[in-house]
Amino acid sequence: MNNEKNDKEAWWQPAIIMFAKFSSWIFFPIIIGVPLGRWLDKVYGTAPLLFIIAMGISFLISIFGLVMEVNKEYQKIEKENKNNSNIKK
């Protein structure tokens, strides 16, 4: 069944999907954090304190999301390797 899936799936498709997942964990927290930090600084007159805090929180969210995605991919690879080694025996 894995061979059928691999035949139907382009060789580059998993890499593009992984790139999109990783990129989104970097892109979206920052896209949300920048305007939020600037808006909070404008509302409370604390420039650049709340902007820096928002960027720090965005960074932490990005790192946490990337670590989660890397762990998922690692577990998927380990599972595939285990299945392949069981098939070869």
Chimera marker file (.cmm) of the C-alpha trace (Angstrom):
<marker_set name="trace">
<marker id="1" x="0.000" y="0.000" z="0.000" r="1" g="1" b="0" radius="0.5"/>
<marker id="2" x="2.885" y="2.404" z="0.726" r="1" g="1" b="0" radius="0.5"/>
<marker id="3" x="4.281" y="1.729" z="-2.732" r="1" g="1" b="0" radius="0.5"/>
<marker id="4" x="0.940" y="2.678" z="-4.311" r="1" g="1" b="0" radius="0.5"/>
<marker id="5" x="0.907" y="5.917" z="-2.333" r="1" g="1" b="0" radius="0.5"/>
<marker id="6" x="4.504" y="6.699" z="-3.320" r="1" g="1" b="0" radius="0.5"/>
<marker id="7" x="3.745" y="6.030" z="-6.991" r="1" g="1" b="0" radius="0.5"/>
<marker id="8" x="0.796" y="8.436" z="-7.002" r="1" g="1" b="0" radius="0.5"/>
<marker id="9" x="2.572" y="11.165" z="-5.015" r="1" g="1" b="0" radius="0.5"/>
<marker id="10" x="5.162" y="13.381" z="-6.681" r="1" g="1" b="0" radius="0.5"/>
<marker id="11" x="8.639" y="13.132" z="-5.165" r="1" g="1" b="0" radius="0.5"/>
<marker id="12" x="8.681" y="16.834" z="-4.290" r="1" g="1" b="0" radius="0.5"/>
<marker id="13" x="5.207" y="17.063" z="-2.763" r="1" g="1" b="0" radius="0.5"/>
<marker id="14" x="6.129" y="16.093" z="0.857" r="1" g="1" b="0" radius="0.5"/>
<marker id="15" x="8.951" y="18.643" z="0.853" r="1" g="1" b="0" radius="0.5"/>
<marker id="16" x="6.625" y="21.433" z="-0.309" r="1" g="1" b="0" radius="0.5"/>
<marker id="17" x="4.058" y="20.517" z="2.349" r="1" g="1" b="0" radius="0.5"/>
<marker id="18" x="6.731" y="20.495" z="5.064" r="1" g="1" b="0" radius="0.5"/>
<marker id="19" x="8.106" y="23.845" z="3.830" r="1" g="1" b="0" radius="0.5"/>
<marker id="20" x="4.614" y="25.367" z="3.933" r="1" g="1" b="0" radius="0.5"/>
<marker id="21" x="4.004" y="24.127" z="7.479" r="1" g="1" b="0" radius="0.5"/>
<marker id="22" x="7.329" y="25.413" z="8.764" r="1" g="1" b="0" radius="0.5"/>
<marker id="23" x="7.026" y="28.735" z="6.946" r="1" g="1" b="0" radius="0.5"/>
<marker id="24" x="3.539" y="29.343" z="8.294" r="1" g="1" b="0" radius="0.5"/>
<marker id="25" x="4.797" y="28.903" z="11.864" r="1" g="1" b="0" radius="0.5"/>
<marker id="26" x="7.311" y="31.680" z="11.209" r="1" g="1" b="0" radius="0.5"/>
<marker id="27" x="5.155" y="33.980" z="9.040" r="1" g="1" b="0" radius="0.5"/>
<marker id="28" x="1.770" y="34.158" z="10.769" r="1" g="1" b="0" radius="0.5"/>
<marker id="29" x="2.835" y="34.906" z="14.370" r="1" g="1" b="0" radius="0.5"/>
<marker id="30" x="4.972" y="37.781" z="13.106" r="1" g="1" b="0" radius="0.5"/>
<marker id="31" x="2.243" y="39.093" z="10.788" r="1" g="1" b="0" radius="0.5"/>
<marker id="32" x="-0.105" y="39.165" z="13.776" r="1" g="1" b="0" radius="0.5"/>
<marker id="33" x="2.492" y="40.408" z="16.286" r="1" g="1" b="0" radius="0.5"/>
<marker id="34" x="3.790" y="43.440" z="14.359" r="1" g="1" b="0" radius="0.5"/>
<marker id="35" x="0.485" y="45.294" z="13.939" r="1" g="1" b="0" radius="0.5"/>
<marker id="36" x="-0.703" y="44.203" z="17.375" r="1" g="1" b="0" radius="0.5"/>
<marker id="37" x="2.449" y="45.529" z="19.048" r="1" g="1" b="0" radius="0.5"/>
<marker id="38" x="2.318" y="48.820" z="17.161" r="1" g="1" b="0" radius="0.5"/>
<marker id="39" x="-1.371" y="49.254" z="17.916" r="1" g="1" b="0" radius="0.5"/>
<marker id="40" x="-0.863" y="48.546" z="21.634" r="1" g="1" b="0" radius="0.5"/>
<marker id="41" x="2.029" y="51.028" z="21.753" r="1" g="1" b="0" radius="0.5"/>
<marker id="42" x="-0.129" y="53.669" z="20.076" r="1" g="1" b="0" radius="0.5"/>
<marker id="43" x="-3.080" y="53.053" z="22.418" r="1" g="1" b="0" radius="0.5"/>
<marker id="44" x="-1.059" y="53.002" z="25.646" r="1" g="1" b="0" radius="0.5"/>
<marker id="45" x="1.806" y="55.317" z="24.610" r="1" g="1" b="0" radius="0.5"/>
<marker id="46" x="4.475" y="52.816" z="25.596" r="1" g="1" b="0" radius="0.5"/>
<marker id="47" x="6.542" y="52.749" z="22.377" r="1" g="1" b="0" radius="0.5"/>
<marker id="48" x="8.475" y="50.470" z="21.815" r="1" g="1" b="0" radius="0.5"/>
<marker id="49" x="7.880" y="48.354" z="24.936" r="1" g="1" b="0" radius="0.5"/>
<marker id="50" x="4.678" y="46.535" z="23.944" r="1" g="1" b="0" radius="0.5"/>
<marker id="51" x="5.943" y="46.116" z="20.381" r="1" g="1" b="0" radius="0.5"/>
<marker id="52" x="9.058" y="44.355" z="21.682" r="1" g="1" b="0" radius="0.5"/>
<marker id="53" x="6.956" y="42.199" z="24.008" r="1" g="1" b="0" radius="0.5"/>
<marker id="54" x="4.614" y="41.272" z="21.123" r="1" g="1" b="0" radius="0.5"/>
<marker id="55" x="7.616" y="40.332" z="18.977" r="1" g="1" b="0" radius="0.5"/>
<marker id="56" x="9.028" y="38.208" z="21.805" r="1" g="1" b="0" radius="0.5"/>
<marker id="57" x="5.727" y="36.387" z="22.206" r="1" g="1" b="0" radius="0.5"/>
<marker id="58" x="5.533" y="35.902" z="18.420" r="1" g="1" b="0" radius="0.5"/>
<marker id="59" x="9.036" y="34.457" z="18.469" r="1" g="1" b="0" radius="0.5"/>
<marker id="60" x="8.148" y="32.040" z="21.271" r="1" g="1" b="0" radius="0.5"/>
<marker id="61" x="4.991" y="30.931" z="19.448" r="1" g="1" b="0" radius="0.5"/>
<marker id="62" x="7.043" y="30.361" z="16.288" r="1" g="1" b="0" radius="0.5"/>
<marker id="63" x="9.658" y="28.303" z="18.093" r="1" g="1" b="0" radius="0.5"/>
<marker id="64" x="7.009" y="26.234" z="19.899" r="1" g="1" b="0" radius="0.5"/>
<marker id="65" x="5.141" y="25.564" z="16.637" r="1" g="1" b="0" radius="0.5"/>
<marker id="66" x="8.321" y="24.642" z="14.777" r="1" g="1" b="0" radius="0.5"/>
<marker id="67" x="9.370" y="22.221" z="17.499" r="1" g="1" b="0" radius="0.5"/>
<marker id="68" x="5.906" y="20.594" z="17.403" r="1" g="1" b="0" radius="0.5"/>
<marker id="69" x="6.050" y="20.209" z="13.610" r="1" g="1" b="0" radius="0.5"/>
<marker id="70" x="9.585" y="18.803" z="13.693" r="1" g="1" b="0" radius="0.5"/>
<marker id="71" x="8.519" y="16.251" z="16.326" r="1" g="1" b="0" radius="0.5"/>
<marker id="72" x="5.511" y="15.215" z="14.195" r="1" g="1" b="0" radius="0.5"/>
<marker id="73" x="7.712" y="14.766" z="11.127" r="1" g="1" b="0" radius="0.5"/>
<marker id="74" x="10.313" y="12.854" z="13.117" r="1" g="1" b="0" radius="0.5"/>
<marker id="75" x="7.664" y="10.492" z="14.522" r="1" g="1" b="0" radius="0.5"/>
<marker id="76" x="6.239" y="9.979" z="11.032" r="1" g="1" b="0" radius="0.5"/>
<marker id="77" x="9.693" y="9.109" z="9.663" r="1" g="1" b="0" radius="0.5"/>
<marker id="78" x="10.370" y="6.747" z="12.563" r="1" g="1" b="0" radius="0.5"/>
<marker id="79" x="7.025" y="5.007" z="11.982" r="1" g="1" b="0" radius="0.5"/>
<marker id="80" x="7.751" y="4.619" z="8.258" r="1" g="1" b="0" radius="0.5"/>
<marker id="81" x="11.222" y="3.244" z="8.992" r="1" g="1" b="0" radius="0.5"/>
<marker id="82" x="9.777" y="0.769" z="11.487" r="1" g="1" b="0" radius="0.5"/>
<marker id="83" x="7.150" y="-0.361" z="8.973" r="1" g="1" b="0" radius="0.5"/>
<marker id="84" x="9.767" y="-0.723" z="6.236" r="1" g="1" b="0" radius="0.5"/>
<marker id="85" x="12.062" y="-2.765" z="8.473" r="1" g="1" b="0" radius="0.5"/>
<marker id="86" x="9.154" y="-5.058" z="9.413" r="1" g="1" b="0" radius="0.5"/>
<marker id="87" x="8.285" y="-5.566" z="5.741" r="1" g="1" b="0" radius="0.5"/>
<marker id="88" x="11.882" y="-6.496" z="4.837" r="1" g="1" b="0" radius="0.5"/>
<marker id="89" x="12.015" y="-9.240" z="7.481" r="1" g="1" b="0" radius="0.5"/>
<link id1="1" id2="2" r="1" g="1" b="0" radius="0.2"/>
<link id1="2" id2="3" r="1" g="1" b="0" radius="0.2"/>
<link id1="3" id2="4" r="1" g="1" b="0" radius="0.2"/>
<link id1="4" id2="5" r="1" g="1" b="0" radius="0.2"/>
<link id1="5" id2="6" r="1" g="1" b="0" radius="0.2"/>
<link id1="6" id2="7" r="1" g="1" b="0" radius="0.2"/>
<link id1="7" id2="8" r="1" g="1" b="0" radius="0.2"/>
<link id1="8" id2="9" r="1" g="1" b="0" radius="0.2"/>
<link id1="9" id2="10" r="1" g="1" b="0" radius="0.2"/>
<link id1="10" id2="11" r="1" g="1" b="0" radius="0.2"/>
<link id1="11" id2="12" r="1" g="1" b="0" radius="0.2"/>
<link id1="12" id2="13" r="1" g="1" b="0" radius="0.2"/>
<link id1="13" id2="14" r="1" g="1" b="0" radius="0.2"/>
<link id1="14" id2="15" r="1" g="1" b="0" radius="0.2"/>
<link id1="15" id2="16" r="1" g="1" b="0" radius="0.2"/>
<link id1="16" id2="17" r="1" g="1" b="0" radius="0.2"/>
<link id1="17" id2="18" r="1" g="1" b="0" radius="0.2"/>
<link id1="18" id2="19" r="1" g="1" b="0" radius="0.2"/>
<link id1="19" id2="20" r="1" g="1" b="0" radius="0.2"/>
<link id1="20" id2="21" r="1" g="1" b="0" radius="0.2"/>
<link id1="21" id2="22" r="1" g="1" b="0" radius="0.2"/>
<link id1="22" id2="23" r="1" g="1" b="0" radius="0.2"/>
<link id1="23" id2="24" r="1" g="1" b="0" radius="0.2"/>
<link id1="24" id2="25" r="1" g="1" b="0" radius="0.2"/>
<link id1="25" id2="26" r="1" g="1" b="0" radius="0.2"/>
<link id1="26" id2="27" r="1" g="1" b="0" radius="0.2"/>
<link id1="27" id2="28" r="1" g="1" b="0" radius="0.2"/>
<link id1="28" id2="29" r="1" g="1" b="0" radius="0.2"/>
<link id1="29" id2="30" r="1" g="1" b="0" radius="0.2"/>
<link id1="30" id2="31" r="1" g="1" b="0" radius="0.2"/>
<link id1="31" id2="32" r="1" g="1" b="0" radius="0.2"/>
<link id1="32" id2="33" r="1" g="1" b="0" radius="0.2"/>
<link id1="33" id2="34" r="1" g="1" b="0" radius="0.2"/>
<link id1="34" id2="35" r="1" g="1" b="0" radius="0.2"/>
<link id1="35" id2="36" r="1" g="1" b="0" radius="0.2"/>
<link id1="36" id2="37" r="1" g="1" b="0" radius="0.2"/>
<link id1="37" id2="38" r="1" g="1" b="0" radius="0.2"/>
<link id1="38" id2="39" r="1" g="1" b="0" radius="0.2"/>
<link id1="39" id2="40" r="1" g="1" b="0" radius="0.2"/>
<link id1="40" id2="41" r="1" g="1" b="0" radius="0.2"/>
<link id1="41" id2="42" r="1" g="1" b="0" radius="0.2"/>
<link id1="42" id2="43" r="1" g="1" b="0" radius="0.2"/>
<link id1="43" id2="44" r="1" g="1" b="0" radius="0.2"/>
<link id1="44" id2="45" r="1" g="1" b="0" radius="0.2"/>
<link id1="45" id2="46" r="1" g="1" b="0" radius="0.2"/>
<link id1="46" id2="47" r="1" g="1" b="0" radius="0.2"/>
<link id1="47" id2="48" r="1" g="1" b="0" radius="0.2"/>
<link id1="48" id2="49" r="1" g="1" b="0" radius="0.2"/>
<link id1="49" id2="50" r="1" g="1" b="0" radius="0.2"/>
<link id1="50" id2="51" r="1" g="1" b="0" radius="0.2"/>
<link id1="51" id2="52" r="1" g="1" b="0" radius="0.2"/>
<link id1="52" id2="53" r="1" g="1" b="0" radius="0.2"/>
<link id1="53" id2="54" r="1" g="1" b="0" radius="0.2"/>
<link id1="54" id2="55" r="1" g="1" b="0" radius="0.2"/>
<link id1="55" id2="56" r="1" g="1" b="0" radius="0.2"/>
<link id1="56" id2="57" r="1" g="1" b="0" radius="0.2"/>
<link id1="57" id2="58" r="1" g="1" b="0" radius="0.2"/>
<link id1="58" id2="59" r="1" g="1" b="0" radius="0.2"/>
<link id1="59" id2="60" r="1" g="1" b="0" radius="0.2"/>
<link id1="60" id2="61" r="1" g="1" b="0" radius="0.2"/>
<link id1="61" id2="62" r="1" g="1" b="0" radius="0.2"/>
<link id1="62" id2="63" r="1" g="1" b="0" radius="0.2"/>
<link id1="63" id2="64" r="1" g="1" b="0" radius="0.2"/>
<link id1="64" id2="65" r="1" g="1" b="0" radius="0.2"/>
<link id1="65" id2="66" r="1" g="1" b="0" radius="0.2"/>
<link id1="66" id2="67" r="1" g="1" b="0" radius="0.2"/>
<link id1="67" id2="68" r="1" g="1" b="0" radius="0.2"/>
<link id1="68" id2="69" r="1" g="1" b="0" radius="0.2"/>
<link id1="69" id2="70" r="1" g="1" b="0" radius="0.2"/>
<link id1="70" id2="71" r="1" g="1" b="0" radius="0.2"/>
<link id1="71" id2="72" r="1" g="1" b="0" radius="0.2"/>
<link id1="72" id2="73" r="1" g="1" b="0" radius="0.2"/>
<link id1="73" id2="74" r="1" g="1" b="0" radius="0.2"/>
<link id1="74" id2="75" r="1" g="1" b="0" radius="0.2"/>
<link id1="75" id2="76" r="1" g="1" b="0" radius="0.2"/>
<link id1="76" id2="77" r="1" g="1" b="0" radius="0.2"/>
<link id1="77" id2="78" r="1" g="1" b="0" radius="0.2"/>
<link id1="78" id2="79" r="1" g="1" b="0" radius="0.2"/>
<link id1="79" id2="80" r="1" g="1" b="0" radius="0.2"/>
<link id1="80" id2="81" r="1" g="1" b="0" radius="0.2"/>
<link id1="81" id2="82" r="1" g="1" b="0" radius="0.2"/>
<link id1="82" id2="83" r="1" g="1" b="0" radius="0.2"/>
<link id1="83" id2="84" r="1" g="1" b="0" radius="0.2"/>
<link id1="84" id2="85" r="1" g="1" b="0" radius="0.2"/>
<link id1="85" id2="86" r="1" g="1" b="0" radius="0.2"/>
<link id1="86" id2="87" r="1" g="1" b="0" radius="0.2"/>
<link id1="87" id2="88" r="1" g="1" b="0" radius="0.2"/>
<link id1="88" id2="89" r="1" g="1" b="0" radius="0.2"/>
</marker_set>
